Amino acid sequence: MSLLRSLGGCLIGTLITLTAAVEKPPERDCTLRLSWWAVPEKEYVLYLLNDKEAIPLDLARLSVSQAIPYKGKAEVVIAQKEISKELDKNGKPKETWIPYATFKLKAEDVDVAVFLLPEEGKDTAKAKSLDLNPTTFPYGSVMIVNYTQGKVACNLGGGVFFAESGELAHSPKVFTEQTATPFALAVLEANGGQHSLRSAQILMNEKVRFLYILLEVAAENASERYQVRSLADFNRQPAVPTPNPAGKTGQDKKTGGSTDKKMPPKDSAKK
């Protein structure tokens, strides 16, 4: 009996040890795209803290091109590192993390753009986040984010859609091949006024998506009151090769010629 009890105790101890050794999954597992909304005058050295490390950040202004894998808590912390004069038990200077900006991720967040808005007179910033999930904002489409007090109308290739004040809207049309298409933005004010903000031809294809952010500032002249910030995001994932019925790599079955596709255009964003 004592032998059975001993074996049972060892088994329980082993199970407890194995359970403790299994790491808890992170609360969030997603992609973050961090950038400045407006670059502060003071220079900051910032880090993204996750469950395992502190990732140094090199932030651009209004950019979604830098994608950072994030595995950590739902409340994301961007912090400054302070080196203390105190020493730890190993005789090294202690490191202290001072939060600079924090924001919470939703459970369904997959691909998130985060813009940091420095707070005047403080060593902190607020964070605005936008869901860039390719399922809801696919490549080949346009998203409008309306921070004005009016309604914004967008005409993309003859199809018009609207973004209400304080809301965002996605183009119902998604382009699957390279096309030069008419694009226009206008703001519809509550008093009935209408102001054209942008009118141009833009090049759409299945590898690029455009994000337009509209702002309203205090100014009498409408051309100065409404501001447009635009960003282009290119899908850099390699294309999945199409099976070749002829069985000959890099040749077309009918002509025997190369099937190389045109390279996608280089990064550019209209300001």
C-alpha positions in Angstrom: 0.0 0.0 0.0 2.8 2.4 0.9 4.4 1.7 -2.5 1.1 2.6 -4.3 0.8 5.8 -2.3 4.4 6.6 -3.2 3.8 6.0 -6.9 0.5 8.0 -6.8 2.3 10.9 -5.1 5.1 10.9 -7.7 2.5 10.8 -10.5 0.6 13.8 -9.1 3.8 15.7 -8.6 4.8 15.0 -12.2 1.4 16.2 -13.5 1.6 19.4 -11.5 5.1 20.0 -12.8 4.0 19.4 -16.4 1.0 21.7 -16.0 3.1 24.5 -14.6 5.6 24.1 -17.5 2.9 24.6 -20.1 2.8 28.3 -21.0 -0.4 30.2 -21.1 -1.4 31.3 -24.6 -1.2 35.1 -25.1 -4.4 37.1 -24.7 -3.9 38.5 -28.2 -2.1 37.2 -31.2 -2.2 39.8 -34.1 -0.3 42.2 -36.3 0.3 45.8 -35.2 1.2 48.7 -37.6 2.5 51.6 -35.4 3.2 55.2 -36.5 3.0 58.8 -35.5 0.0 60.8 -36.2 2.1 63.9 -35.7 5.9 63.6 -34.9 6.7 65.3 -31.6 9.4 67.9 -31.3 11.0 65.9 -28.5 12.8 62.7 -29.6 11.7 59.5 -27.9 13.1 56.0 -27.8 10.1 53.8 -27.6 9.6 50.0 -27.2 6.6 47.8 -27.7 6.3 45.4 -24.7 4.9 41.9 -25.2 4.9 38.8 -23.1 8.5 37.9 -23.9 10.5 41.0 -25.0 10.7 44.7 -25.6 10.7 45.5 -29.3 12.4 48.8 -30.3 10.3 51.0 -32.5 11.3 53.2 -35.4 8.1 55.1 -36.1 7.3 56.9 -39.3 4.5 59.4 -39.7 1.1 58.2 -41.0 2.4 54.9 -42.3 1.0 51.3 -42.2 3.9 49.7 -44.0 5.7 48.4 -40.9 4.0 45.2 -39.6 5.0 43.9 -36.2 3.8 40.5 -34.9 2.4 40.9 -31.4 1.7 38.2 -28.8 0.8 39.5 -25.4 -1.8 41.1 -23.2 -5.0 42.7 -24.5 -3.8 46.1 -23.1 -0.8 47.0 -25.3 1.9 49.1 -23.7 4.4 51.3 -25.6 7.0 52.5 -23.1 10.3 54.4 -22.6 13.2 52.7 -20.9 14.8 54.4 -17.9 18.1 53.2 -16.6 18.3 53.5 -12.8 21.5 54.2 -10.7 20.4 51.3 -8.5 21.9 47.9 -9.2 20.1 44.6 -9.4 21.2 41.4 -7.7 23.6 40.7 -10.6 25.3 44.1 -10.2 23.7 45.6 -13.3 21.7 48.9 -13.4 18.0 48.4 -13.0 15.7 49.0 -16.0 12.4 50.7 -15.4 9.6 50.8 -18.1 7.6 54.1 -18.2 4.4 53.8 -20.2 4.2 56.3 -23.1 0.9 55.1 -24.7 -1.5 52.3 -24.0 -4.5 50.9 -25.8 -6.7 47.8 -25.7 -7.1 45.3 -28.5 -10.5 43.6 -29.2 -10.7 39.9 -29.3 -11.4 39.9 -33.0 -8.5 42.2 -33.9 -6.2 40.6 -36.5 -4.4 43.5 -38.3 -4.5 46.9 -36.5 -3.1 50.3 -37.5 -2.2 52.4 -34.4 -1.5 56.1 -34.7 0.2 57.9 -31.7 -1.0 61.4 -30.9 1.5 63.2 -28.6 -0.1 65.1 -25.8 1.1 68.7 -25.5 3.3 69.3 -22.5 3.3 65.7 -21.5 5.6 62.7 -22.1 2.6 60.6 -23.1 0.5 60.1 -26.2 -3.0 59.0 -27.0 -3.5 56.1 -29.5 -6.1 55.8 -32.3 -6.5 52.4 -33.7 -8.1 51.1 -37.0 -9.0 47.6 -38.0 -7.1 46.7 -41.2 -8.3 43.1 -41.3 -8.0 42.0 -45.0 -11.3 40.2 -44.6 -13.2 43.5 -44.0 -10.7 45.8 -45.7 -9.4 43.7 -48.7 -6.6 44.6 -51.0 -8.1 46.2 -54.1 -10.4 48.5 -52.1 -10.6 51.9 -50.3 -11.4 52.8 -46.7 -12.6 56.2 -45.6 -12.2 57.4 -42.0 -14.3 60.5 -41.3 -13.1 62.7 -38.4 -15.1 65.7 -39.7 -18.5 67.0 -38.5 -20.1 66.4 -41.9 -20.8 63.4 -44.1 -18.1 62.3 -46.6 -19.0 61.0 -50.0 -16.5 58.9 -52.0 -16.9 58.1 -55.7 -14.7 55.2 -56.8 -15.1 54.1 -60.4 -18.6 55.4 -60.6 -19.8 53.8 -57.4 -20.6 56.2 -54.5 -20.4 55.3 -50.8 -20.6 57.5 -47.7 -18.9 57.7 -44.3 -20.9 59.4 -41.5 -19.3 61.8 -39.1 -17.0 59.9 -36.7 -17.3 56.7 -38.6 -15.5 54.7 -41.3 -16.7 53.1 -44.6 -15.3 50.6 -47.1 -15.8 50.8 -50.8 -18.2 48.1 -52.0 -16.2 47.6 -55.1 -13.0 45.5 -54.9 -10.6 45.6 -57.9 -9.0 42.2 -58.9 -6.9 43.5 -61.8 -4.9 46.7 -62.5 -7.3 49.5 -63.4 -7.0 53.3 -63.7 -10.2 54.6 -62.2 -11.8 57.9 -61.3 -11.7 58.8 -57.6 -13.3 61.8 -55.8 -14.0 62.9 -52.2 -16.4 65.5 -51.0 -17.7 66.6 -47.6 -21.5 67.3 -47.2 -22.0 69.8 -44.4 -25.1 69.9 -42.2 -26.1 73.3 -43.6 -26.3 71.9 -47.1 -22.8 73.0 -48.2 -20.7 70.7 -50.3 -17.0 70.9 -50.7 -14.9 68.9 -53.1 -11.7 67.6 -51.4 -10.0 65.5 -54.0 -10.6 64.4 -57.6 -8.1 62.3 -59.5 -7.4 59.1 -61.4 -5.9 56.4 -59.1 -4.4 53.1 -60.0 -6.1 50.1 -58.4 -5.2 46.5 -58.4 -5.4 43.4 -56.2 -2.1 44.2 -54.5 -2.9 47.6 -53.0 -5.5 49.2 -50.8 -5.9 52.9 -49.9 -6.8 54.5 -46.6 -8.1 58.1 -46.5 -8.4 59.9 -43.2 -10.3 63.2 -43.2 -9.8 65.8 -40.5 -11.5 69.1 -39.7 -9.7 72.0 -38.1 -10.7 75.5 -37.1 -10.6 77.7 -40.2 -13.1 79.8 -42.1 -11.9 78.8 -45.6 -13.2 75.3 -46.5 -10.0 74.6 -48.4 -8.1 74.9 -45.2 -10.7 73.5 -42.8 -10.8 70.1 -44.3 -7.6 68.0 -44.5 -7.0 64.6 -46.2 -4.3 62.2 -45.1 -3.9 59.2 -47.5 -1.9 56.0 -47.1 -1.2 53.2 -49.5 -0.7 49.7 -48.2 0.8 47.0 -50.6 0.4 43.3 -50.1 3.9 41.9 -50.1 3.0 38.3 -49.7 4.3 36.2 -52.6 1.7 35.1 -55.1 0.7 31.4 -55.0 2.0 29.9 -58.2 -0.7 28.6 -60.6 -0.4 24.9 -61.5 1.0 24.6 -65.1 -0.9 22.0 -67.1 2.0 21.6 -69.4 4.3 20.7 -66.5 6.9 23.1 -67.6 7.9 25.8 -65.1 7.7 29.4 -66.3 6.2 28.6 -69.7 2.7 29.2 -71.0 1.0 26.1 -72.4 -0.3 27.8 -75.5 2.7 29.9 -76.5 5.6 28.5 -74.7 6.5 32.1 -73.6 7.3 33.4 -70.1 4.4 33.8 -67.8 6.1 36.3 -65.5 3.7 39.0 -64.2 4.3 42.7 -64.0 5.9 43.8 -60.8 3.6 45.8 -58.4 4.2 49.5 -58.3 6.6 50.9 -55.6 5.2 52.3 -52.3 3.7 55.7 -52.7 1.1 57.6 -50.8 -0.5 60.9 -51.9 -0.4 63.5 -49.3 
